[in-house]
């Protein structure tokens, strides 16, 4: 999902802050507002909580 958004596996891996592996497949990543908006349009995305940090 991040690889297609950022158009680079390296950029996707570098943006990941934490990857959750139990229960659900999810991740925390640093994204721009524009990237977050693009990602939120993905129909397979369940939630996109955003932080102002």
N, C-alpha and C positions, 0 to 999 in steps of 0.2 A: 504494500500500500504506500509506504513512504518512498520506496524506490521509484514508483511511477510518478508520484507527486514531485519529487526532487530531481527526477530524471538521471539519477546516479546512485548506484549501490553504495559507493564510498560516502557520498553526502548523506544518504539515509542512515548509514551506520554511525557517522559522526554526529548526527543530530539526536540520536537516542540517548536519553538520560538514564532510563531504566527500562528493562523488559520483564514483564510479568509472565510467568510460565505455569502457574497453577490456577485451575478453575476456568479462566478465560484467556484468550490470546489478546494481550493488550500491551501498550507501551506508553512511555512518557517521552516527549521529544520537544526540542526547541524549534518553533516555527515562526515565520512572520505572520502578520495578520492576513495577508493575501493567501499564503499557503494554508492557513487554518480554514479560511473560507472555502478554498478548493477542496480540501479534505472533507469538510462537513457536507459537501454535495455528494459524497460517495454513499450509495445506497446500502452498502454492507457495513457502514459505520453505525454503531449503536449509540455512542455518546462521545461528545467532544468537550469535556470540561476545560475551561481556560483559566489560567492564572495570570495575575498582573505582575508577578515577580520578575 
